[in-house]
Amino acid sequence: MNSWKKTFAIIWTGQFFSILSSYTVGFAIILWLSIKTESAEVMAYATIAALLPQALLGTVAGVFIDRWNRKTTMILADNFIAFCTLILSILFFMGVEGTWFIYGLLIMRSIGSAFHAPAMQASVPLLAPESELIRIAGINQTIQSVSNIAGPALGALLYSIMDIGWILLLDVLGAAIACTSLTFVKIPQPQKRETAEKPNVWKEMKEGIRAMMEQKGLALLFLFSIVVMFFIMPISALFPLMTLKHFGGTPFQMGIIETAWGVGALLGGVFLGFWKVSTNKVIIINLSYIILGISFVLSGILSPQLYILFIVLTALGGLSGALYMASFTTMVQEKIDPSALGRVFSMYGSVSIMPSVLGLLATGFIADAIGIASTFIYCGIIILIIGIANSFMPILLHVGKPKLGQ
């Protein structure tokens, strides 16, 4: 615990290069799909390919994450993602390309993320004092946001001057740097039980659920988070087409929107990283819902000539997203025992994604039936209502109260 700052400095250095390369490659893939197809359904299916494997594996991945060495798990997951990206890059160099190959890469990346992300989140409370978790979450959001700002700009630039096969190789380089940094740190393991040498998946899944249910109000917070995610995911798939079709934008303007979201998220991450927040975290989460809902509604109302205001509203949405994610993650890390965190994060990721997939499957139909702008409005209204309603629920406000001394 005494050397946690040095440990995180090493981890964050590697993760920054890995995340930056992932955002760069991710935006290049979005550009490739958007320009090649201009289809809401294709964008929705690509998002499903990136989410569904993680959702299906999440129900059981946490059981093994809590048993396996978490550092080794993260390294192997990064290497798996890098290997799959390398294969797709080679296929592009050979002239073998198509949307199905992109879907395949997204599926493989999702499988790796099903193990990497929960292992990383579950390791944080073992590396730093509990009082510093919200600051660490804020700095993590800052790294994500800087990458979200630079990644699309770099992706758009590289897409204009080189083949996408070369761009994909950046992901391999980023994973190599991240794995190298992890080899220089020691990640302690939570105390293991003396019984049950062989994993009993169903039993240990139930133990993870029980650990969550024992925290009064936390399960309800999870439920509303899942509902909000159901309405966020279709919007996330439609952002590129909102720029291209509603505002008549260009690929460069698509990059500006991605950067705007990142700038907003950066501001939220910097705020949480450098100021020690003692406010009830559920209040921050509800406020983030309200801000996000308003930004979606106003974006849908804008006329095609007000693209500049769309940039501002997108940045506002990014700010709310950073506040939500950091606060929610910190609450779970504070309330759940480290020995069960892998299961809780994995199950939450799985359960939250599954309803979102249903929303994504309807994205093409909804966009064609009511229009992309109207989809922003209706989804935004629902998220706004949830944020307001949650603010009047004592059981939710109680679970977010900071402990004495924090």
N, C-alpha and C positions, 0 to 999 in steps of 0.2 A: 504493500500500500504506500510506503514512504517514497518509492521511486515511480509512482504511477505517471507522473508528467513525462518522464523520460521514455517510459514504455509506450505511452500513447503517441509521443512525438515520432517514434520509429514506425509504429503501426500506421499513423495518419499519413506519413510520407509515402509509404507504399500504396495505401488505399487511394490517395489523391491521384496518382498516375493511373491506377487501375480504373477508378471511376471516371476520370477524364477521358481515357481511351474508350470506355464503354459508351459514354454519352456521345462522343464523336462518331463512333461506328453506328450507334443507334440512330442518330439523326441522318447519317448517310443512307441507312436502310430505309428510313421514312421517306427521304427524298426520292430514292429509287422507286419505291412502291407508289408514291403519290404521282410522280411524273409518268410512270409507265402505265398506271391503271386509272387514276382519278376516280377511284371507286370507294364509297363509304364502307361497303361490305368487305372489301379486301383489307382496309385499314382495321376494321373490327376483327376480322379473322386473324390478322397478324397479332393484335393485342391478346386475343384468346390463346394463340399459340405460345405467347410469352407468359401467360398466367396459369393456364389449365394444368400443365404438369406439376407446377409448384403447388397448386391447390390439392391435387390428388395425392401427391407425395407427403404433403404437410401433415396429414393425419397420423403418419407413422414415422416420418423422418425425425421428429423431435425425440422419440424414444431412443433412437440410436445416437443422436447428438448428445443426449444427456449421459450416455454410456461411453462413447468414443472420446478419444483425445481431441479437444476442440480445435487446437492449433493444427493438428494433422488434418482434421476434417476440412478446415478452411483452405489449406494448401491444396489438398486433393481436388476440392470443388473448383478452385481457380484453374488448376491445370486441366481439368476436364473441359471447362468452358473454352480455354485457350485452344485445346486440341480440336474441338468441334469447329471453332472459328477458322482455324488453319485449314481444315478439310474444305470448308466452303470457299475459302479464298482460292485454293488450288482449283476447284471446280470452275470458278469465274475465270481464272487464267486460261483454263482449257476451253473456254467458250461455252460451257454448260451452265446456263443460268435460267432462272424462272422463279415465280412467286412461291412454288412449292419448296424450293431449296431454301428460300428465306424463312418460310414457316418451319422447316426442319431445324435450321440454326436456332431460331427463337425457342423452339421446344427444348433443344439440348441446353441452351443457356438457362432456361427455366428450371430444368432438372438440377443443374449445378447450384443455382440460387436457392433451391429448396433446402439445401444443406448449409450453404455458406452464410446466408443472412441470419438465420436463427442462431447458428453457432457463434457468430460475431456478437449479436445482441445479448446472448446468454453469458458471454465472457466478460462483458463490461463491469458488472457488479463485483466480479472477482479480482478486478485490476485496480479499482479506484474506490475511495470512500463514498458512502451513500450520499453525503451532502454535496458531492461534486457531480452527481449523475446528470442533473439538468444542464449543467455547463458543458459536460461532455457531449450530451445529446445536441446542444446548440452548436458546438464546434463541428460535430458530424454533419449537421445540417448545412453549416457554412461550406464545408468541403463539397457536399453534394451540390450546393448552389453555385459555387464558383465553377464547378465542372459543367453545370447546366447552362451557365452563361457562356463559357469558352467552348464547350463541346459543339453546340449547333453552329457557331461561327466557324470553328475549325472544320467541322464536317462539311458545311456548305462550300468553304474555300477549297478543301481537298477534292470534293466531288466535281468541282468545276475544272480541275487541272489534272486529275488522275483517275484511273480505273478503280472501281469499287473494290476489286480484289486486293489492291495495295492498301486501301483504307482499312479493310478487315484485319490486316496484319498488325495494325496498331493495338488491337485488343489483345493479341498474343504478347506483344511487348509489355503492355500494362499489367497483364497477369503475372508475367515473369518478375517484374519489379515488386509487385505486391507479395508474391511468395517469398522472394529474397528477404524482404523486410521482416516477414513473420519469423524467419529462421533466427533472427537476432533477439527475439523476445521470449520470455517464459510466460505462458498462460497457465495459471494454476487450475486444477480440476476441483470441482465440488466434491465434498465427502460422499463416497459411494456406499451403498448399502452392502452389508455382508452377505446377504442372501440373494438367491435367484441369479446364478451366474449366467444362465441363458435368458435373453430378453423375452418377457411375456408381453407382447405388444399391446394386446387389449387391456390387460391389467394396468400397465404403466400409462396408457392413454387415459384410463379412468382416473388414475392418480393425478395426472396433470389437470384434468377437468375439475377434480375435487379441490386442488390447490387454488384454482381460480374462483370456484364457487364459495370457498370459505371466506373470501374477502367481500364483505357486504357492499353491494352496489357495483362491484367491478364487472360482474357478468352482464348487468344492464348497460353499463358503459360500452362493453364489447358489442352488445346487440345493436345499439344505436350507431356505433361506428360502422358496423357491417351494412346497415341500411343506407347510410350516407355513401359508402363506397359503391353501392349498387347504382346510385345516380351519378357518381363522379366518373365512373369508367366509360360510359358511352360518350361523355363530353371529352374525355382525354383522347379517345379515338377520333373525334371529329375536329379537334383543334386545327390540324393541318388543312382540312377541307374547308373549315370556316374561313381561313385566311385566303385560300385559293378561290373559292366559289363565291362566298358572301361578300368579301371585301375586294375580290378581283385581284388578289395579291400575286406575288412571284415567289419562287423558292427562296430568294434572299429575304423577303418579308416573312416567310415562314420561320426563317432563322431568327429574325428579330423577335417574333412572338415567343419562341423557345427561350431566347435570352432574357426577355422581359420577365417571364416566370422565374427564371433563375435569379435575376436581380432582386425580385421581391423575396424569394426564399433566402437569399444571402442576407438581406437586412434582418429577417426574422432569426436566422441562425446566429448572426453577430450579436444581436440583442440578448439572446439567451446564453450565448457563450461568454459574454463579458460582464453581464449584470446578473447578480445572484437573485433569481426570482423566488419570492416567498409567497406569491399569490396562490390561491387555490387553483390547482392545475385543471380541474374540471371547468372552472370559469374561463380559463384560457382556451380550452378545447371548444366550448360552446361559442365563444367569441369568434373562433376561427371558422366554425360552421356558418355563422351569420355573415361574416365578411365574404366567405367563398360564395355563399348563396347570392348575395347582392351583386358580386362581380359577374357571376354567370347571367343573372337576370338582365343587368344593364348591358352586357355584351350582346345578348340576343336582341335587345331593343334598338341598338345602334343602327343607323343607316350605313350603307356601304361606303359613304364618303368620310365616315368618322373612324378610320383605321387607327389614327393616333390615340384616340380614347380607348380603343380596344387594347392597345399596348399597355396603357396605364392600368386598366382593369385586370389585365392578365398578370401584371406585376403584383397587384393587390391580392389576387388569388394565390400567387406563389408565396407571398408573405404569410397568408393564413395557413397554407399547407405546411410551412416550416414550423409555425407555432403549434399546430395540431400534432404533427408527427413527433416532435421533440417532447412535448408534454405527455402524450399518450405512452410513448416508449418508456419514459422515466417512471411514470406511475406503475407500469407493470414491473419494471425492475425493482422498484421499492417495495411492492406489495408481495411479490412471489419469491419463494426461496430459490436461490441459485441452482439447486439440484433439480428443479422442475422447470426452469425457465426455457430450456430448449423445447420441451413439449408444449408449453403454453404459447410461445411465440409461433411455433410451427402450426399448431392447431388454429390459432387465431388467423394466421395467414391463409390457411386452407379454407376455413369457414367463411372468411370475408371475401375470398376470391370467387367461390362457387356461385353465389347470387350475382356477382358482377358479370360472370360469364353469360348468364341468362340475359342480362341487360345488353351486353355486347352483341349477342346473337340477334337481338332485335334492332340493333343500331341502323343497319342498312334500310330496313323497313320503315323505322321511325323517321329517319332523315328524308326518305323519299315521300312519306305520307304527310308529315307536318312541317318539314323543312329543318335545316340545320339550325337556323337562328331560333326557331320555336323550341327545339330540343334544349338549347341552352336556357331558355326562359323557364320551361316547366321543371326541369331538373333543379335549377337554381331556387325556385320557389319552395320546393319540397325540402331542400337542404336548409334553407333559411328558417322554415317552420320548425324543423327538428332542433336547430340551435336555440331558438326562442323557447320552445317547450321544455327542453332539457334544463334551462336556467331556472325553472320553477319546481324542480324535483329534488327535495331534500336528501333522498337516499344517494343521488349522484353527487351532490355538493359535498356530502359527508366524506365520501371515499377519496375526494381530491384534496382534503385539508392537509396542509403540511404538518409534519411531526414537530413537536416542541424542540427548539434548538436549531431547526433548519431555517 
